[in-house]
Amino acid sequence: MSSAAEVHPTAIVDPSAELGDRVRIGPHCVVGADVTIGDGTNLVSHVVVEGPTEIGPDNVVSPFASIGGPPQDLKYDGEPTRLIVGARNRIREHVTLNRGTVGGGGLTRIGDDNLLMALVHIGHDCIAGSRIVFAHAATLAGHVEVGDDATVGAYSGVHQFCRVARHAFIGGYSVVTKDALPWVTTVGNRAETHGVNLIGMKRKGYPPEVIRAVKDCYRTLFRSKRTLADAILEVEKAHGDVEEVRYFLEFVRSSERGVIR
């Protein structure tokens, strides 16, 4: 434990836990064995962290969050699996982040600069990127991948083994059972697409020509009468030099569960 860490007298910290400089462990927190907490991270109060878990620097974890608990999987039998959390995440009240399972690779990973609002649940073996907004009570089942800069709306649920693409926008109260497309608004139970998120793309500074290319890509693939294979060839011919379109097409091609239309 770093001598520069601040641990409240009511907190319980396992002797094997590694605390970086400027770490603050607030009142009534519990930090278990095999836990590493990076410089400047603040567990505000009543936070439980179980290991093996690595939490990076400058995170803020709000009261009653449960970090690194065992996976909610009936096949789990106490194997040593991990959770890794990156830097500068804001983890709000009652968030639950579970470790991985052996069958899923043994690792749950959260990137950097994410906002996890109250009651968010990220299940075992999920891989979440960076700068993601998980709104109130958003839920990821096991084995879900979420790309950078995505938004998962309040009370939305994402089915096992689904992918949420980079810059996807999942509206509130949605049920996502297939892969959610990049730069597209996806809403509903069961979820459907509602066109390219033009406002979101403008806010993030995409140039007009890129927005037009992504919009044309979406329309050609999912609003024309062409077969998907023919539509992909047409989009490649028209916009194959646009990086965002190339990512869009690769996301569609690589989908195993199918994409939401």
C-alpha positions in Angstrom: 0.0 0.0 0.0 1.3 3.4 -0.9 2.1 5.7 2.0 0.3 8.5 0.0 -3.0 6.6 0.0 -5.8 7.9 2.2 -7.8 5.1 3.9 -10.8 6.0 6.1 -10.7 4.3 9.5 -14.0 2.5 8.8 -12.7 1.0 5.5 -11.4 -2.6 5.3 -8.5 -3.1 2.9 -6.8 -6.5 2.4 -3.1 -6.4 3.1 -2.4 -7.7 -0.4 -4.2 -4.9 -2.1 -2.0 -2.4 -4.0 -3.0 1.2 -3.7 -1.3 3.9 -5.8 -0.5 7.5 -4.8 -3.4 9.8 -4.0 -5.8 6.9 -3.8 -8.7 7.6 -1.5 -10.6 4.8 0.2 -13.7 6.4 1.8 -15.9 5.4 4.7 -17.1 1.8 4.9 -15.4 0.6 1.7 -14.2 -3.0 1.4 -11.1 -3.7 -0.9 -10.3 -7.4 -1.2 -7.3 -9.5 -2.0 -5.6 -9.3 -5.5 -6.9 -5.8 -6.1 -4.8 -3.0 -7.6 -6.0 0.6 -7.6 -4.2 3.2 -9.7 -3.0 6.6 -8.7 -5.7 9.2 -7.8 -8.7 6.9 -7.9 -11.4 7.7 -5.3 -13.7 5.2 -3.8 -16.2 7.7 -2.3 -17.9 5.4 0.3 -19.5 2.0 0.7 -17.8 0.6 -2.4 -16.9 -3.1 -2.6 -14.0 -4.2 -4.8 -13.2 -7.9 -5.1 -10.3 -9.4 -6.9 -8.5 -10.2 -9.1 -9.3 -6.7 -10.2 -7.2 -3.9 -11.7 -8.5 -0.3 -11.5 -6.5 2.3 -13.3 -5.8 5.9 -12.4 -8.1 8.8 -11.6 -11.4 6.9 -11.5 -14.3 8.1 -9.3 -16.5 5.3 -7.9 -19.7 6.4 -6.1 -21.4 4.8 -3.1 -22.6 1.2 -3.2 -20.9 0.2 -6.4 -19.8 -3.4 -6.6 -16.6 -3.9 -8.6 -15.0 -7.2 -9.6 -17.7 -9.5 -8.2 -17.9 -13.1 -9.5 -19.7 -13.7 -12.8 -23.4 -14.4 -12.6 -23.0 -17.6 -14.5 -24.1 -21.0 -13.2 -21.0 -22.6 -14.8 -18.6 -20.5 -12.8 -16.8 -22.6 -10.2 -14.5 -20.2 -8.5 -11.8 -20.0 -11.2 -9.4 -17.1 -11.0 -10.8 -14.6 -13.6 -10.2 -10.9 -13.9 -11.7 -7.4 -14.3 -9.7 -4.6 -15.7 -10.9 -1.0 -15.5 -9.0 1.8 -17.3 -8.6 5.5 -16.4 -10.8 8.4 -15.6 -14.1 6.5 -15.5 -17.0 7.9 -13.6 -18.8 5.0 -12.0 -22.0 6.0 -10.3 -24.1 4.6 -7.5 -25.0 0.9 -7.5 -23.1 0.0 -10.6 -22.0 -3.7 -10.8 -19.0 -4.9 -12.9 -18.4 -8.6 -12.9 -15.2 -10.6 -13.6 -15.0 -12.9 -16.6 -15.5 -16.6 -17.0 -13.0 -19.3 -18.1 -15.3 -20.1 -21.1 -15.4 -16.4 -22.2 -11.7 -15.8 -22.0 -11.5 -15.0 -18.3 -11.5 -11.2 -18.6 -14.0 -8.3 -18.4 -12.4 -5.0 -19.6 -13.6 -1.4 -19.4 -11.7 1.3 -21.2 -11.1 5.0 -20.3 -13.2 8.1 -19.9 -16.5 6.3 -19.7 -19.6 7.4 -17.8 -21.5 4.6 -16.1 -24.7 6.1 -14.6 -26.4 4.7 -11.6 -27.5 1.0 -11.7 -25.5 0.1 -14.8 -24.6 -3.6 -15.0 -21.7 -4.9 -17.1 -21.7 -8.7 -17.1 -19.0 -11.2 -17.4 -16.6 -11.3 -20.3 -17.8 -7.9 -21.7 -15.3 -5.7 -23.5 -16.2 -2.0 -23.4 -14.1 0.7 -25.1 -13.6 4.3 -24.2 -15.7 7.5 -24.0 -19.0 5.4 -23.8 -22.1 6.7 -22.0 -24.0 4.0 -20.2 -27.2 5.7 -19.1 -29.2 4.9 -16.0 -29.7 1.1 -15.5 -28.3 0.1 -18.9 -27.4 -3.6 -18.8 -25.0 -5.7 -20.7 -25.4 -9.5 -20.5 -22.3 -11.7 -20.8 -19.9 -11.6 -23.8 -21.0 -8.2 -25.1 -18.7 -5.8 -27.0 -19.3 -2.1 -27.0 -17.1 0.2 -29.2 -15.7 3.6 -28.5 -18.0 6.6 -28.3 -21.2 4.6 -28.2 -24.3 5.5 -26.1 -26.4 2.8 -24.4 -29.7 4.4 -23.3 -31.4 4.2 -19.9 -33.0 0.8 -19.0 -31.7 -0.8 -22.2 -30.6 -4.4 -22.3 -28.0 -5.9 -24.7 -28.3 -9.7 -25.3 -25.3 -12.1 -24.8 -22.7 -12.1 -27.6 -24.0 -9.0 -29.3 -21.9 -6.1 -30.4 -22.6 -2.4 -30.1 -20.5 -0.6 -32.7 -18.4 2.5 -32.3 -20.6 5.6 -32.2 -23.8 3.6 -32.0 -26.7 5.3 -30.3 -29.1 2.9 -28.4 -32.2 4.7 -27.3 -33.8 4.3 -23.9 -35.7 1.1 -22.9 -34.4 -0.8 -25.9 -33.9 -4.6 -26.2 -30.9 -5.3 -28.4 -30.7 -8.9 -29.7 -28.5 -8.4 -32.7 -25.5 -6.2 -33.5 -26.2 -2.4 -33.3 -24.8 -0.4 -36.2 -22.3 2.5 -36.0 -23.5 6.1 -36.2 -27.1 4.8 -36.4 -30.0 5.4 -33.9 -31.3 2.1 -32.7 -34.5 2.1 -30.5 -37.3 -0.2 -29.4 -38.3 -3.5 -28.0 -37.2 -5.4 -30.1 -34.8 -2.7 -31.3 -35.0 -1.3 -34.9 -32.9 1.2 -36.7 -34.2 4.8 -37.2 -31.6 6.2 -39.5 -28.2 7.8 -39.1 -27.7 9.9 -35.9 -27.0 13.1 -37.9 -27.2 15.3 -34.8 -24.7 13.2 -33.0 -22.3 13.2 -35.9 -22.5 17.0 -36.3 -21.9 17.5 -32.6 -18.8 15.3 -32.8 -17.4 17.4 -35.7 -17.7 15.1 -38.6 -17.3 16.9 -41.9 -20.4 17.1 -44.1 -18.9 14.9 -46.8 -18.4 12.1 -44.2 -21.9 12.4 -42.9 -23.3 12.2 -46.4 -21.2 9.1 -47.1 -22.4 7.3 -44.0 -26.0 8.3 -44.6 -25.7 7.0 -48.2 -24.1 3.8 -47.0 -27.0 3.1 -44.5 -29.7 3.9 -47.1 -28.1 1.7 -49.8 -27.6 -1.2 -47.4 -30.9 -1.1 -45.6 -33.4 1.0 -47.5 -32.8 -0.1 -51.1 -34.2 -3.2 -52.8 -30.7 -4.5 -53.5 -29.3 -7.7 -52.0 -26.9 -7.0 -49.2 -24.0 -8.3 -51.2 -24.8 -6.0 -54.2 -25.4 -3.1 -51.9 -22.0 -3.5 -50.2 -20.3 -3.5 -53.6 -22.1 -0.4 -54.6 -21.2 1.4 -51.4 -17.5 0.3 -51.8 -17.5 1.7 -55.3 -19.0 5.1 -54.2 -17.4 5.6 -50.8 -14.6 3.1 -50.4 -12.1 5.8 -49.6 -14.0 7.0 -46.5 -12.7 5.4 -43.3 -16.0 5.6 -41.5 -17.7 3.8 -44.4 -15.1 1.1 -44.5 -15.6 0.5 -40.8 -19.4 0.4 -41.3 -19.1 -2.3 -44.0 -16.6 -4.4 -42.1 -18.9 -4.3 -39.0 -21.8 -5.6 -41.2 -19.6 -8.3 -42.9 -18.2 -9.6 -39.6 -21.5 -9.8 -37.8 -22.3 -13.4 -36.5 -25.7 -12.6 -35.0 -26.8 -10.3 -37.8 -27.2 -6.6 -37.6 -30.3 -4.7 -36.4 -32.2 -3.3 -39.4 
